[in-house]
Structure formats: C-alpha cells, structure tokens
Amino acid sequence: MSGFGDRVRIKESPETRAIGVAGLEGDVYGCTTPSVTNVVVIGGAPEDYALNVSIKGHGELWFRPDLVELLHNNAGLEVVIGKHKAVRQADGSWSETAVASPGLLSRMKRFFSKL
C-alpha cells in the first residue's frame, strides 16, 4: 500500500485510460475516507479508502488504492511544516528535525530586498 510521499505509477484500467492517466507517474499527497470527505474516486471506493496522487499536467486526483503501483519511497524528499522538517529515508521512514528560526541578518536581508 502506498502512502504520503511515495512515487507511484497509475495502473492500466478502463477508468484510468478514460481520463488519460494510465501509466503516468505522480506523488502521493494523502489519503481519505470518501464517505466522510465526499471526494470523487477514480475506480470507486468499495473499501471507503482513497489515495490522493498529484500528476503533472493533471493536478491532484483521488484513486482506489489498487489502481496505484508503488515505484519507490522518494528517498531524500524534504517536507517542512512550521518549525519541523522531515526527510524521507530509503526504507520509507521519516527522519524529523527542528528547523531553526532565521537569524536577524537573514530577516533583514529579506526585508530590504523587497524595497
């Protein structure tokens, strides 16, 4: 099963061919319970679970999980949320660290570069 941050390929099916995404690659941005969020799921959601995949040129689409093939875990992917940074490891885990606040000099440079 693919999860957040994974690089995936969309499998061939009548539904994925119909919208022109069969065989394309993208990144998993999240998952949901369609009965709660009311998202449209390509292939339907018989198990009430869907993956959000971002595909260049097609935006973000929701897929039934068996229509998504894991390619790799995107090792080296960096995600920063607030003051936390996570880096994807080769085994699929995340290494988390705190992000230091920019110093006074950095803030001043940004401020004056906007003038």
Secondary structure, DSSP 8 states (H G I E B T S, - for coil): ---TT-EEEE---HHHHHTT-TT-EEEEEEEE-HHHH---EET--TTS-EEEEEETTTEEEEE-GGGEEEEE--TT-EEEETTEEEEE-TTS-EEEEE-----HHHHHHHHHHT-
